[in-house]
């Protein structure tokens, strides 16, 4: 099972640049927590869940967002259901 999530935000590189240039009190832990959860589920069920993160580009080859793709083995889905 493949799950694709698209975000039309400023992109990962620009977000990192802004974090470095601005004083931000809150540090987002969303991606690291999500990655940890995916790994824990995979270990628990003995299956590997693939996580791919890539940039989305517009016609001018500029970053136009982020794409997250999760690949779940069908064996895992049978174990969960």
Buried (B, 14 or more C-beta within 10 A) or exposed (E): EEEEEEEEEBBBEEBEEEEEEEEEEEEEEEEEEEEEEBEEBBEEBEBBBEBEEEBBEEEEEEBBBBEBBBEBBEEBEEEEE
